[in-house]
Amino acid sequence: MRARWFIVVAAGLWLAAFSRDQVDRWIDTTIIPPVAVATSNEVLDRNGNLLRAYTVADGRWRLAVDPAEVDPFFLKLLLSYEDKRYYQHRGVDPQALLRAALQAVVNLHITSGGSTLTMQVARLLEDSGTGKIEGKLRQIRLALALERRLTKAQILALYLHLAPYGGNVEGIRAASLAYFGKEPHRLTPAEAALLVAIPQSPETRRPDRAPDVATEARARVLARALGDRLITADQAKSANSEPGPTTRRPFPALAPHLADRVIAEDATKRHHTTLDGTLQSSLERLAADTVASLGDRMQVALVVADHQTGEVLASVGSAAYTGDQRQGFVDMTTALRSPGSTLKPLIYGLAFDDGLAHPETMIDDQPTDFNGYRPQNFDHQFRGTLRVREALQQSLNIPAVALTEALGPAKLLQGMDRAQMHFAMPVGQPGLAVALGGIGVTLEEMVQLYAAIARGGIARPLTHTFGHDAGDGQRVLTRSAAWQVADILAGLAPPPGAPQNRLAYKTGTSYGHRDAWAVGFDGQNVIGVWMGRPDGTPVPGAFGADLAAPVLFQAFARLKPTLAPQPPAPPETLLVATAQLPQPLRHFRSRSAAFAPDATAPAIGFPPDGAEVELLPEGLMVKVEGGTAPFTWLANGTPISAVQDDRETMLAALGKGFVTLSVIDAEGRSARASVRLR
């Protein structure tokens, strides 16, 4: 029956040549389906390599491709095998149809379909069947109409997009990525032959399900290529011996979080980003390795940028784009988190600019009451008086709060504004806790802040798209203040085992160990690392210096073999020791400290003020804390003890009743306590 229909079709087309007007009217009245093919949204890296692709609306992988982007041998092989007279016929090849019909009669079954590439495109556009005469007639009519409306190049491009390759894979580019993991411009002869063969029977020849059938089909295409002298016998032998694919590869899914944002912001089909695909892949592996041994809830995020241009080179939103307990689907590069101590470099830079301090200024790290706010250092220890440089390198809290008090918290927020950071903070007026992380920022914006410091104090927004004009940027710090901060951070000791490369970096740990940070830069690039749990629960014992800093140094090692040097100091920078500083800059004293009691002054440890104490026969044991020896004790203003160095002593010649005890140290500072002796 099918053979008879092929004879009818061939004969009908042959006779149609004698009724030209009727054929023209028949073709011109053909309703052509839409020829605009929906293709996948794509996100590409800076070199044009695919980072991530998305399926079209019906769930198919169909990636845009230009014939010029396809291996030339594949195109020659395709036309040789499917439609040798493609550039000679007008959509239908009467010779091919007649040959197919005669072969069907001789062999009593169909051995070739006689369809041209244009007819195959017609079938794919309408998804019309091939086993019924009505479908074949429709393909013929539509093919003739397509040839009148489109060029040969356009029709070939349609085939390259629509050819089925099994499952939900359509088009040469999607197939090349699915079966070989590469773009179609560099196919081997064996790969090209397989991709020519599969569309003839896409489900039965799927390499991932029927590799033997696929290999046999490939061999037939290679035999035809040998017969048509497209390849030599040696090339055919080599291609036939080449192992074929047996699995379907996953489509690229690098930078999934950033890709989602790019697609949401702009519906353009193809997006060229500033990311480096090789670096992105390397850092995603680093992220996965980092959290592998840290429990099933720990997460990590990284951002890498060129601080001179603001271009983002890598963005890792999580260790894996999943919905497990790590909540990998959450983009932690844009999540608001407490920055811990990572805002301190901005505080110090602003203080340098305001003339409040210099890196060699001495500053006190001692218990201080800032109008009811009593911050502690992370280890609950105090270092006394030290240089501002050392205070920042040791990330001491009290000096940072003292400088923030002198600046005013509003000035710190203004600096963040100029750095174009869209922070979030509790309702009400900003307090001094902002200095220690009492505010919400994102990893991207923290990297943006450090990029401004590295750039000499000029802030520009980070960008992941080319052609973004950030203008001249906004000045956050003067050149000298930015350099001073960078110089201090470059002197920070690296983590154990990391290279001594003078990377300028700072770590931070938020309240309750919920966030561990490390942000650093060299003369060209800046990298930020965040670690923690996306749900905000504490990670006991987690510190930025222990967790995030090693990851920061590993990320720089994957970015480049050696660091770019830091720039020299601007000529206006004051480079002197503490003794050569102007008098007001030699020692910083906070406003609170100016009116607060001297924390180093003596205090009576025993007996406490207001206590009732039993008087022993030998007298009263007293104790002094703080102060400078030697000490003199008085009772009701009368000296009753010789000058001595001991902090504990027994006072004799005291009677029962109320008495006011006083102690005076070597510097003339005193303390007193009123007690009752019985």
Secondary structure, 3 states (H helix, E strand, C coil): CHHHHHHHHHHHHHHHCCCHHHHHHHHHCCCCCCCCCCCCCEEECCCCCEEEECCCCCCCEECCCCHHHCCHHHHHHHHHHHCCCCCCCCCCCHHHHHHHHHHHHHHCCCCCCCCCHHHHHHHHHHCCCCCCHHHHHHHHHHHHHHHHHCCHHHHHHHHHHHCECCCCEECHHHHHHHHHCCCHHHCCHHHHHHHHHHHHCCCCCCCCCCHHHHHHHHHHHHHHHHHCCCCCHHHHHHHHHCCCCCCCCCCCECCHHHHHHHHHHCCCCEEEECCCHHHHHHHHHHHHHHHCCCCCCCEEEEEEEECCCCEEEEEECCCCCCCCCCCCCCCCCCCCECCHHHHHHHHHHHHHHCCCCCCCCEEEECCCCECCECCCCCCCCCCEEEEHHHHHHCCCHHHHHHHHHHHCHHHHHHHHHHCCCCCECCCCCCCHHHHHCCCEECHHHHHHHHHHHHCCCEECCCECECCCCCCCCEECCCHHHHHHHHHHHHCCCCCCCCCCCCCEEEEEECHHHCEEEEEEECCCEEEEEEEECCCCCCCCCCCHHHHHHHHHHHHHHHHCCCCCCCCCCCCCCCCCCHHHCCHHHHECCCHHHHHCCCCCCCEEEECCCCCEECCECCEEEEEEECCCCCEEEEECCEECCCCECCCEEEECCCCCEEEEEEEECCCCCEEEEEEEEC
